[in-house]
Amino acid sequence: MLPVKELCRKHGFSEPSYYAWKAKFGGMNVSDAQRLKALETENTKLKKPLVNSMLKIDAMREVLKGK
């Protein structure tokens, strides 16, 4: 078994990245991690229309404030 430092060097990522990954995914099995990734992707897709709507509302408020 390789020490964490050597494992990180071998695969080209930092130790803090390893520990962040371990904290996030350490207790999960593969299907849990896949589901989390799918939910994060869906969340990102849903945020884009929300942000656009919020920008439109702010723009409308600015226009109405000027009248």
Secondary structure as UniProt FT lines:
FT   HELIX           4..11
FT   HELIX           15..25
FT   TURN            26..27
FT   HELIX           30..66
//
